Amino acid sequence: MAKAEENVYTLASLREHLIRQEDTIIYGLIERAKFPSNSNTYDDKYAQIPGFSGSLVEFVVKNAEDVQAKAGRYTNPKEHPFFPENLPPSNVPSYPFSQFLHPGPASININKSIWKMYFQDLLPLLATSGDDGNYAQTAAADLSLLQAISSRIHYGKFVAEVKFRDAPQDYEPLIRAKDREGVMKLLTFTDVEETVRKRVEKKATVFGQEVSLDSDNDGNGKRKFDPTVASRLYKNWMIPLTKEIEVEYLLRRLD
Ligand SMILES: O=C(O)C(=O)C[C@]1(C(=O)O)C=C[C@@H](O)C=C1
């Protein structure tokens, strides 16, 4: 099983997976945009949960990760917790996930940067100002979207490993020379990035439109969210952070 999975990792198959993840992320954006900003969700002073200090969103994410860790989520090398500190072990039988990644850089986790980007940069673009009291639902929408974004960005490790295996002779001298810029240049495909950005904006426009049985009205109604938020997310953060993961991974690929 593990072996068969390993055999299907090619740059083309990983890119197909990245394309499918776009759907999850765009739906996640739509789901979060359903709620207004609901700032109490993020206010450390609001929740006042006995035995817990922090915001409601932290409470929801930490507790969800705690349950999901026990249910085995983080035994999969594609999954990365936002709060890895003090997570309980899995309580379920282990599955032989493919050990495709190089052991050292396999542990890279940039969720702290993703968390910061999400709350400082993305959320103000996505959520309209207002308060409808649905703080728990808002935090649940944040959790799914954060997990989808994190999964896509950390997928960069698999992309980097495939790129390395396809051309070790090109990567090895740059890695040995710790040439960060050289590695970045070698792994970059500007035409692919351009295609990703354009497709994401198109998908966001299509998925975000109201659908009616009168086909003349499709696309003319109000939108569920601003589709340029999705393309800006990809251009400004998703692609740059995926590339950051790829560079960090490759620089430690020979350790
Ligand atoms: O498709 C790749 O080669 C990737 O590494 C993914 C990705 C992206 O984030 O979409 C990142 C870097 C490349 O320049 C192109 C696209």
The ligand as an SDF file (V2000), in Angstrom:
LIG
                    3D

 16 16  0  0  0  0  0  0  0  0999 V2000
    3.7900   23.3450   -9.4410 O   0  0  0  0  0  0  0  0  0  0  0  0
    4.8930   23.5150   -8.9000 C   0  0  0  0  0  0  0  0  0  0  0  0
    5.9650   23.2560   -9.4590 O   0  0  0  0  0  0  0  0  0  0  0  0
    4.9390   24.0490   -7.5390 C   0  0  0  0  0  0  0  0  0  0  0  0
    5.9980   24.0290   -6.9420 O   0  0  0  0  0  0  0  0  0  0  0  0
    3.7390   24.7190   -6.9530 C   0  0  0  0  0  0  0  0  0  0  0  0
    3.7550   26.2200   -7.1980 C   0  0  0  0  0  0  0  0  0  0  0  0
    2.4830   26.7670   -6.5090 C   0  0  0  0  0  0  0  0  0  0  0  0
    2.5690   27.1200   -5.3270 O   0  0  0  0  0  0  0  0  0  0  0  0
    1.4170   26.7490   -7.1440 O   0  0  0  0  0  0  0  0  0  0  0  0
    4.9630   26.8070   -6.5730 C   0  0  0  0  0  0  0  0  0  0  0  0
    6.1020   27.0450   -7.2830 C   0  0  0  0  0  0  0  0  0  0  0  0
    6.1640   26.9800   -8.7490 C   0  0  0  0  0  0  0  0  0  0  0  0
    6.7730   28.1250   -9.2670 O   0  0  0  0  0  0  0  0  0  0  0  0
    4.8390   26.7690   -9.3630 C   0  0  0  0  0  0  0  0  0  0  0  0
    3.7110   26.5040   -8.6500 C   0  0  0  0  0  0  0  0  0  0  0  0
  1  2  2  0
  2  3  1  0
  2  4  1  0
  4  5  2  0
  4  6  1  0
  6  7  1  0
  7  8  1  0
  7 11  1  0
  7 16  1  0
  8  9  2  0
  8 10  1  0
 11 12  2  0
 12 13  1  0
 13 14  1  0
 13 15  1  0
 15 16  2  0
M  END
$$$$
